Amino acid sequence: MDTRHLVDPELLPALDYLPPFEFTAETLPLVRAGLAKSAAASASRHGDTSHVSVAEHVIQGGSGQPMTVIVYKSPAAAASSSVPAILYSHGGGYIMVTAQLAGGIASGVAVATDAVVVSVDYRLAPDTPYPGALEDCYAALRWLHEQAETLGVDRNRIAVRGESAGAGLAAALALLTRDRNGPAICHQHLISPMLDDRTCVDKDPHPHAGEFVWNAAANRFGWEAMLGQTPGAPDVPVYAAPARATDLSGLPPAFISTGALDLFLEEDLEYARRLLRAGVPTEVHVYPGAYHGFENNMHARVVKQAKADATAALRHALFD
């Protein structure tokens, strides 16, 4: 595969700093450590968030373990007694990144939307396979709902948002809370969601998607780590891989965006198609020349457009 000529020219320079991840059980700790060292630099990509208030809370996680959630409030959100909230699950292929490392993204969303953002430091695979991360997100959603008055949140206007694996968790959480009759979610906001383990075993993969950043080998490693089994097997639970769900009716309205060169392109478009056929209002964006994680290049026009589209959709879902 050689798709460099299809990349948006403004996104090309970043590829020199975003090599494909190469994961093994031995290299994963090194990758995690490298991400921690680069956290300060990545935070600056999301604008000035110095005026955002940040508070950490230790709550009970999905298995009863102590778990951290981080609450971000813009000055406008902090000044109100009842604003919408966004439960945020960070990306990282289910195997890397923490809520602390994703603080720049969470703060940026808080500033852009003036909603309260609650970021979940869910447990990572392979240390904790499915359903650990999802149950942690569900526990955080219940906590957010129960603590709404204390946090200054309108419990009737809670959205879920994530990127990549975090978006997969957001989609799974929407399914899970529907089926458990759990706390209501008013909107699911999915940025390049990682939804379908069967992409790992697709006999006819997209010929122009998945070369950069998060490729097929990384995807297989991430799914194997999270599932604790080989991806593509017939018994993978729908809450682990939301694309496997046969009934998408009754889910909250959705926003789905992805890059035209993203490995997840076809699974994301198929999920959007099925949501629409199930009667779920769904907004879909595909950005030409964009690979997985392209949003980190703040100076590219396509990134500015993607962020503007995402912000507009979130504000419409939460405030209109």
C-alpha positions as CSV (number, residue, x, y, z in Angstrom):
1,M,0.0,0.0,0.0
2,D,1.3,3.4,-0.9
3,T,-1.2,6.2,-0.2
4,R,1.0,9.1,0.6
5,H,-0.1,10.8,-2.6
6,L,-3.7,10.8,-1.3
7,V,-2.8,12.6,1.9
8,D,-3.9,16.3,2.3
9,P,-0.6,18.3,1.6
10,E,-1.1,20.2,4.9
11,L,-1.2,16.9,6.8
12,L,1.9,15.4,5.2
13,P,4.6,17.0,7.5
14,A,3.0,15.5,10.6
15,L,3.5,12.0,9.2
16,D,7.2,12.3,9.9
17,Y,6.4,12.6,13.6
18,L,3.6,10.0,13.6
19,P,5.1,6.7,12.6
20,P,3.0,3.6,12.6
21,F,2.7,2.0,16.1
22,E,4.5,-1.3,16.3
23,F,3.1,-3.2,19.3
24,T,4.3,-6.3,21.1
25,A,3.9,-7.3,24.7
26,E,7.5,-6.1,25.2
27,T,7.1,-2.7,23.4
28,L,3.8,-1.7,24.9
29,P,5.3,-0.3,28.1
30,L,7.9,1.7,26.1
31,V,5.1,3.2,23.9
32,R,3.1,4.1,27.0
33,A,6.2,5.8,28.6
34,G,6.9,7.7,25.4
35,L,3.4,9.0,25.3
36,A,3.7,10.2,28.9
37,K,6.8,12.2,28.0
38,S,5.1,13.9,25.1
39,A,2.0,14.9,27.1
40,A,3.0,18.5,27.7
41,A,3.6,19.2,24.0
42,S,0.3,17.6,22.9
43,A,-1.7,19.7,25.4
44,S,-0.6,22.9,23.7
45,R,-2.2,21.8,20.5
46,H,-5.7,22.4,21.8
47,G,-5.4,26.1,22.5
48,D,-5.3,28.1,25.7
49,T,-7.1,26.2,28.4
50,S,-5.3,27.8,31.3
51,H,-8.6,29.3,32.5
52,V,-10.4,25.9,32.7
53,S,-10.9,24.6,36.2
54,V,-9.8,21.0,36.7
55,A,-10.9,18.8,39.6
56,E,-10.0,15.1,40.2
57,H,-12.4,12.8,41.9
58,V,-11.9,9.2,43.0
59,I,-15.0,7.1,42.5
60,Q,-15.9,3.5,42.5
61,G,-15.0,1.9,39.1
62,G,-16.7,-0.9,37.3
63,S,-15.3,-3.7,39.5
64,G,-15.5,-1.7,42.7
65,Q,-11.9,-0.5,42.4
66,P,-10.9,3.2,43.0
67,M,-11.0,5.1,39.7
68,T,-10.2,8.7,38.8
69,V,-12.5,10.9,36.9
70,I,-11.4,14.4,35.9
71,V,-13.9,17.3,35.7
72,Y,-13.2,20.2,33.4
73,K,-15.2,23.5,33.5
74,S,-14.9,26.6,31.4
75,P,-15.6,29.9,33.2
76,A,-19.1,29.9,31.7
77,A,-19.8,26.4,32.9
78,A,-18.4,27.1,36.3
79,A,-20.7,30.2,36.7
80,S,-23.9,28.2,36.0
81,S,-25.8,25.8,38.3
82,S,-27.1,23.6,35.5
83,V,-25.3,23.1,32.3
84,P,-25.0,20.1,29.9
85,A,-22.2,17.5,30.5
86,I,-20.0,15.3,28.3
87,L,-18.7,12.0,29.5
88,Y,-15.4,11.7,27.7
89,S,-13.5,8.5,27.1
90,H,-10.0,9.0,25.6
91,G,-8.5,7.1,22.6
92,G,-5.5,4.8,22.6
93,G,-6.5,1.5,21.0
94,Y,-7.8,0.3,24.4
95,I,-4.2,-0.2,25.4
96,M,-2.6,3.2,26.0
97,V,-3.1,6.8,27.1
98,T,-4.7,7.9,30.3
99,A,-7.3,10.5,31.3
100,Q,-4.4,12.7,32.5
101,L,-2.6,12.5,29.2
102,A,-5.8,13.3,27.3
103,G,-6.3,16.4,29.4
104,G,-5.6,18.8,26.5
105,I,-8.4,17.3,24.4
106,A,-10.8,17.3,27.3
107,S,-10.0,20.9,28.3
108,G,-10.3,22.0,24.6
109,V,-13.8,20.4,24.4
110,A,-14.8,22.2,27.7
111,V,-13.8,25.5,26.3
112,A,-15.4,25.0,22.9
113,T,-18.7,23.8,24.2
114,D,-19.1,25.4,27.7
115,A,-20.3,22.0,28.9
116,V,-18.9,20.2,31.9
117,V,-16.5,17.5,30.6
118,V,-16.0,14.4,32.8
119,S,-13.0,12.4,31.6
120,V,-12.8,8.7,32.6
121,D,-9.5,7.1,33.5
122,Y,-10.7,3.7,32.6
123,R,-8.6,0.5,32.9
124,L,-6.5,-0.4,30.0
125,A,-6.0,-3.7,28.2
126,P,-4.3,-6.2,28.2
127,D,-4.0,-5.6,32.0
128,T,-7.8,-5.5,32.2
129,P,-9.6,-7.0,29.2
130,Y,-13.3,-6.6,28.3
131,P,-15.5,-5.7,30.0
132,G,-13.3,-3.7,32.3
133,A,-13.1,-0.4,30.4
134,L,-16.7,-0.4,29.5
135,E,-17.9,-1.1,33.0
136,D,-15.7,1.7,34.2
137,C,-17.3,4.1,31.7
138,Y,-20.8,2.9,32.9
139,A,-19.8,3.5,36.5
140,A,-18.6,7.0,35.6
141,L,-21.9,7.7,33.8
142,R,-23.9,6.6,36.8
143,W,-21.7,8.8,39.1
144,L,-22.2,11.8,36.8
145,H,-25.9,11.3,36.8
146,E,-26.1,10.8,40.6
147,Q,-23.8,13.8,41.3
148,A,-25.5,16.1,38.8
149,E,-26.6,18.8,41.3
150,T,-23.3,18.8,43.0
151,L,-21.4,19.2,39.7
152,G,-23.8,21.8,38.4
153,V,-25.0,19.5,35.6
154,D,-28.3,19.0,33.9
155,R,-28.7,15.2,34.1
156,N,-31.2,15.4,31.1
157,R,-28.5,16.7,28.9
158,I,-25.5,14.3,29.1
159,A,-23.6,13.3,26.0
160,V,-20.9,10.7,25.5
161,R,-17.8,11.5,23.4
162,G,-14.6,9.8,22.5
163,E,-12.0,9.3,19.8
164,S,-10.9,6.0,18.3
165,A,-11.1,3.4,21.0
166,G,-12.7,6.0,23.3
167,A,-15.4,6.5,20.6
168,G,-15.9,2.7,20.5
169,L,-16.5,2.8,24.2
170,A,-18.9,5.7,23.8
171,A,-20.9,3.8,21.2
172,A,-20.8,0.6,23.4
173,L,-21.9,2.7,26.4
174,A,-24.9,4.0,24.5
175,L,-25.9,0.4,23.8
176,L,-25.3,-0.8,27.3
177,T,-27.2,2.0,29.1
178,R,-30.1,1.5,26.7
179,D,-30.3,-2.2,27.4
180,R,-29.9,-1.8,31.2
181,N,-32.3,1.1,31.3
182,G,-29.5,3.1,32.8
183,P,-28.9,6.9,32.9
184,A,-30.2,8.7,29.8
185,I,-27.7,9.8,27.1
186,C,-28.9,12.6,24.8
187,H,-26.1,12.3,22.2
188,Q,-23.2,10.1,21.1
189,H,-20.2,11.9,19.6
190,L,-17.9,9.5,17.8
191,I,-14.6,10.6,16.3
192,S,-13.0,7.9,14.1
193,P,-14.6,5.2,16.3
194,M,-13.0,1.8,16.7
195,L,-16.2,-0.3,16.4
196,D,-15.6,-3.6,14.7
197,D,-13.1,-6.3,15.5
198,R,-14.0,-8.1,12.2
199,T,-12.0,-5.4,10.3
200,C,-8.9,-7.4,11.5
201,V,-10.0,-10.4,9.5
202,D,-11.5,-8.7,6.5
203,K,-10.6,-10.6,3.4
204,D,-11.1,-7.5,1.2
205,P,-9.7,-4.6,3.1
206,H,-9.9,-1.0,1.8
207,P,-7.0,-0.6,-0.6
208,H,-6.4,3.1,0.3
209,A,-7.2,3.2,4.1
210,G,-5.1,2.3,7.1
211,E,-1.5,2.9,6.0
212,F,-0.7,5.6,8.6
213,V,-0.5,5.9,12.4
214,W,-3.0,3.1,13.3
215,N,-2.6,0.3,10.8
216,A,-3.9,-3.3,10.5
217,A,-1.2,-4.8,12.7
218,A,-1.8,-2.2,15.5
219,N,-5.5,-2.8,15.2
220,R,-5.2,-6.5,15.6
221,F,-3.0,-6.1,18.7
222,G,-5.4,-3.6,20.2
223,W,-8.4,-5.9,19.7
224,E,-6.7,-9.0,20.9
225,A,-5.6,-7.2,24.0
226,M,-9.0,-5.8,24.8
227,L,-11.0,-9.0,23.9
228,G,-8.6,-11.4,25.4
229,Q,-9.1,-13.6,22.3
230,T,-8.6,-13.6,18.6
231,P,-10.6,-10.9,16.9
232,G,-13.2,-12.0,14.3
233,A,-14.5,-15.0,16.3
234,P,-18.3,-15.5,16.3
235,D,-18.7,-15.1,20.0
236,V,-17.4,-11.6,20.5
237,P,-19.9,-9.7,22.6
238,V,-21.8,-6.8,21.0
239,Y,-20.8,-4.5,23.9
240,A,-17.2,-5.1,23.1
241,A,-17.6,-4.5,19.4
242,P,-20.7,-2.2,18.9
243,A,-20.7,-2.9,15.1
244,R,-21.9,-6.4,15.9
245,A,-25.1,-5.2,17.6
246,T,-28.1,-6.3,15.5
247,D,-30.6,-3.8,17.0
248,L,-29.6,-0.1,16.9
249,S,-33.0,1.3,17.5
250,G,-33.7,3.6,20.4
251,L,-30.1,4.9,20.6
252,P,-29.3,8.6,21.1
253,P,-28.7,10.8,18.1
254,A,-25.1,10.4,16.7
255,F,-22.3,12.3,15.2
256,I,-19.7,10.2,13.4
257,S,-16.6,11.6,11.7
258,T,-13.5,9.9,10.2
259,G,-10.8,10.5,7.6
260,A,-11.0,9.1,4.1
261,L,-7.6,7.3,4.7
262,D,-8.5,6.0,8.2
263,L,-8.4,2.3,8.8
264,F,-11.9,2.6,10.4
265,L,-13.5,4.3,7.4
266,E,-15.7,1.5,6.2
267,E,-16.7,0.2,9.6
268,D,-17.7,3.8,10.6
269,L,-19.7,4.4,7.5
270,E,-21.5,1.1,7.8
271,Y,-22.4,1.9,11.5
272,A,-23.7,5.2,10.4
273,R,-25.8,3.6,7.7
274,R,-27.3,1.1,10.1
275,L,-28.0,3.8,12.7
276,L,-29.9,5.8,10.0
277,R,-31.8,2.7,9.0
278,A,-32.8,2.2,12.6
279,G,-34.2,5.6,12.8
280,V,-31.4,7.2,14.8
281,P,-30.7,10.8,13.7
282,T,-27.0,10.6,12.5
283,E,-24.6,13.3,11.2
284,V,-21.7,11.9,9.2
285,H,-18.5,13.5,8.0
286,V,-15.6,12.1,6.0
287,Y,-12.6,14.3,5.5
288,P,-10.6,13.8,2.3
289,G,-6.9,13.2,2.6
290,A,-7.1,12.6,6.4
291,Y,-5.6,9.6,8.2
292,H,-6.2,8.3,11.7
293,G,-5.4,10.9,14.4
294,F,-5.1,13.8,11.9
295,E,-6.9,16.2,14.3
296,N,-3.6,16.7,16.1
297,N,-2.3,19.0,13.3
298,M,-3.9,22.2,14.4
299,H,-2.7,24.3,11.5
300,A,-4.3,22.3,8.7
301,R,-7.5,23.6,7.2
302,V,-9.1,20.1,7.3
303,V,-8.4,19.9,11.0
304,K,-10.0,23.3,11.6
305,Q,-13.0,22.2,9.6
306,A,-13.3,18.9,11.5
307,K,-13.1,20.7,14.9
308,A,-15.7,23.3,13.8
309,D,-18.1,20.5,12.7
310,A,-17.6,18.6,15.9
311,T,-18.1,21.6,18.1
312,A,-21.2,22.7,16.2
313,A,-22.8,19.3,16.5
314,L,-22.0,19.0,20.2
315,R,-23.4,22.5,21.0
316,H,-26.5,21.8,18.9
317,A,-27.1,18.5,20.7
318,L,-26.6,20.0,24.2
319,F,-27.9,23.5,24.0
320,D,-30.5,23.7,21.2
